Every structure is written in structure tokens, then in C-alpha cells.
Amino acid sequence: MRTITLLTGRNLRVFFRDRAGVFFSLLSALILIALYALFLGNA
């Protein structure tokens, strides 16, 4: 279990080092939530 924790921590540090990647990942999640709300909001 410790190995999985170390690998996950390493991958998160590498991911958060690229600020543009983090921004666009969060932006795509927000766009998807907005689209769900737009199409399913009045159902």
C-alpha cells in the first residue's frame, strides 16, 4: 500500500507542476458540469 501512496504522490506532484494542464483540466470539468446543467436542468 505504501508503494501505491508513493506513486500517487509522485504523479500528483508532476501533474501540478504544469499549471496550464491543471487549468485546462479544471476548465474542462467546469464546462462539462455547465453542459449537464444546461441540458438536464429543466428535466
Phi and psi in degrees as GROMACS dihedral restraints (atoms count N, CA, C in turn):
[ dihedral_restraints ]
;  ai    aj    ak    al  type     phi  dphi    fc
    3     4     5     6     1   -63.7    20    10
    4     5     6     7     1   -35.5    20    10
    6     7     8     9     1   -64.1    20    10
    7     8     9    10     1   -41.8    20    10
    9    10    11    12     1   -63.8    20    10
   10    11    12    13     1   -41.2    20    10
   12    13    14    15     1   -63.2    20    10
   13    14    15    16     1   -42.6    20    10
   15    16    17    18     1   -65.5    20    10
   16    17    18    19     1   -43.0    20    10
   18    19    20    21     1   -65.4    20    10
   19    20    21    22     1   -40.6    20    10
   21    22    23    24     1   -64.5    20    10
   22    23    24    25     1   -44.1    20    10
   24    25    26    27     1   -62.1    20    10
   25    26    27    28     1   -40.6    20    10
   27    28    29    30     1   -64.6    20    10
   28    29    30    31     1   -45.4    20    10
   30    31    32    33     1   -65.3    20    10
   31    32    33    34     1   -36.9    20    10
   33    34    35    36     1   -65.9    20    10
   34    35    36    37     1   -40.1    20    10
   36    37    38    39     1   -63.2    20    10
   37    38    39    40     1   -41.4    20    10
   39    40    41    42     1   -65.4    20    10
   40    41    42    43     1   -40.3    20    10
   42    43    44    45     1   -65.4    20    10
   43    44    45    46     1   -46.3    20    10
   45    46    47    48     1   -75.8    20    10
   46    47    48    49     1    -9.3    20    10
   48    49    50    51     1   -69.6    20    10
   49    50    51    52     1   -31.3    20    10
   51    52    53    54     1   -92.0    20    10
   52    53    54    55     1    97.6    20    10
   54    55    56    57     1   -66.0    20    10
   55    56    57    58     1   -34.4    20    10
   57    58    59    60     1   -66.5    20    10
   58    59    60    61     1   -39.5    20    10
   60    61    62    63     1   -63.1    20    10
   61    62    63    64     1   -41.5    20    10
   63    64    65    66     1   -64.3    20    10
   64    65    66    67     1   -44.1    20    10
   66    67    68    69     1   -61.1    20    10
   67    68    69    70     1   -48.1    20    10
   69    70    71    72     1   -71.9    20    10
   70    71    72    73     1   -29.2    20    10
   72    73    74    75     1   -65.3    20    10
   73    74    75    76     1   -45.8    20    10
   75    76    77    78     1   -67.5    20    10
   76    77    78    79     1   -37.6    20    10
   78    79    80    81     1   -63.9    20    10
   79    80    81    82     1   -42.1    20    10
   81    82    83    84     1   -65.8    20    10
   82    83    84    85     1   -36.7    20    10
   84    85    86    87     1   -64.8    20    10
   85    86    87    88     1   -41.7    20    10
   87    88    89    90     1   -65.9    20    10
   88    89    90    91     1   -37.8    20    10
   90    91    92    93     1   -65.0    20    10
   91    92    93    94     1   -41.8    20    10
   93    94    95    96     1   -63.6    20    10
   94    95    96    97     1   -42.1    20    10
   96    97    98    99     1   -63.1    20    10
   97    98    99   100     1   -41.1    20    10
   99   100   101   102     1   -64.4    20    10
  100   101   102   103     1   -39.5    20    10
  102   103   104   105     1   -67.0    20    10
  103   104   105   106     1   -41.4    20    10
  105   106   107   108     1   -59.5    20    10
  106   107   108   109     1   -44.9    20    10
  108   109   110   111     1   -65.4    20    10
  109   110   111   112     1   -37.2    20    10
  111   112   113   114     1   -66.0    20    10
  112   113   114   115     1   -45.2    20    10
  114   115   116   117     1   -88.0    20    10
  115   116   117   118     1   -26.3    20    10
  117   118   119   120     1  -108.7    20    10
  118   119   120   121     1    -1.4    20    10
  120   121   122   123     1   -66.4    20    10
  121   122   123   124     1   -34.6    20    10
  123   124   125   126     1  -104.5    20    10
  124   125   126   127     1    26.3    20    10
